[in-house]
Amino acid sequence: MSATATTPRTVTLELMRGSRRRHRKERLVRVFFLSAAALGLVISLAIVLALVEQAIRWLFDIDLGWLWTEGWFPRADEFDLLTILAGTVMIAVIAMLVATPLGLGAAAYLSEYATSRMRRTLKPILETLASIPRPASWLTVASARVRVSVHGERSDRPNVNSQIGAT
């Protein structure tokens, strides 16, 4: 084999700086990404402020004793906060009991047993699933349900149990 000789090129300060065109492009890309990040933060802040504002308005619109009833009986317009908390804890425990072994198993499979092709396919899918903001979607659903119950539905809705007993 023959080795090709390259002529040594002296490294100058101008060569180290790079071209001005590349710097302009990099600056535009940096500004674009910073703008996208700032827009994401502004949107997230707007969502949080809207939820907080609605929550505060809701707390002033209802009688707080209404949240501490004897249980969760929607047909009788009784909604207990403690029941919601207990249900949330139960759901979280069940989710952890399911998600922990599945997540550890997926991680072990990807790192130890999966072929490189399978790893290239599954890893982005799992990362995308992990990045879905579930609490944000839960808050949106909860906000819609609270809005329905605050705007007169609670007192104006006929009691289903009394209708059944009357017929």
Residue pairs with C-beta under 8 A, 6 or more apart in sequence:
9 15
47 136
51 139
51 143
54 143
54 146
54 147
55 146
58 146
58 150
61 150
62 150
66 79
66 154
67 79
67 80
67 81
68 80
68 81
68 82
69 78
69 79
69 80
70 78
70 80
71 78
71 80
71 83
72 78
72 79
72 80
72 83
72 84
75 159
75 160
75 161
76 159
76 161
77 154
77 155
77 157
77 159
79 149
106 122
106 126
110 119
110 122
110 123
110 126
114 122
